[in-house]
Amino acid sequence: MSEEITPDASSLFQDSLPIHPDMLISDLTNLKIQFEQFNHRPLKTVEDSKAHRDGMLTKHEGGGHIKNLYLRDHKKNNFLAVIQEDRIVDLKELADLMQSGRLSFGSADRLLENLGVRPGAVTPLSMITGVHKGVRFAIDSDLYQMAKIYMHPLVNDRTLSMVPEELNKYLEYLGVQSIKLTLANE
């Protein structure tokens, strides 16, 4: 009897994603968007990420390390909120800033359907799928002050870094309209 393997957010299962990470990286290259790639063990949480920063800038050096929240409001609108990793998130404050209804976290199934990634690999780059699914994108305005922003390329065993302007360039190419969040807490 064979044991069924549950797909995770690593490159092992990248062929089962709606958009292959290598296609995303090829898009970035073709658009002449500058990035650096780091390969590492799968990082599922902010804590995992904090334990692996080899070659990456720290926050004090201008490293924009993030947490990505896939949210849904009671009106069934989907949101991707990209926040500086150490911020305490108040969903009521986010709802007010994004002019949404009451927010809750979206399910893993909806995440795959609407952003094309699995839990642990949510990223601003998943808007490559999200823009076609009506996902609204919001980003912590403080991240634009960082030297580099670090994000997964649809899988959680690789990280890309790019300057905020290059991320904006890609989001604009995709047709993403960003909501810039000015959050109250640090």
PyMOL commands that set and color helices and strands:
alter all, ss='L'
color gray80, all
select helices_A, chain A and resi 11-16+21-30+46-50+59-61+91-98+108-115+124-133+141-145+164-174
alter helices_A, ss='H'
color red, helices_A
select strands_A, chain A and resi 36-39+63-73+78-84+103-105+136-140+148-151+158-162+178-181
alter strands_A, ss='S'
color yellow, strands_A
deselect
rebuild
show_as cartoon
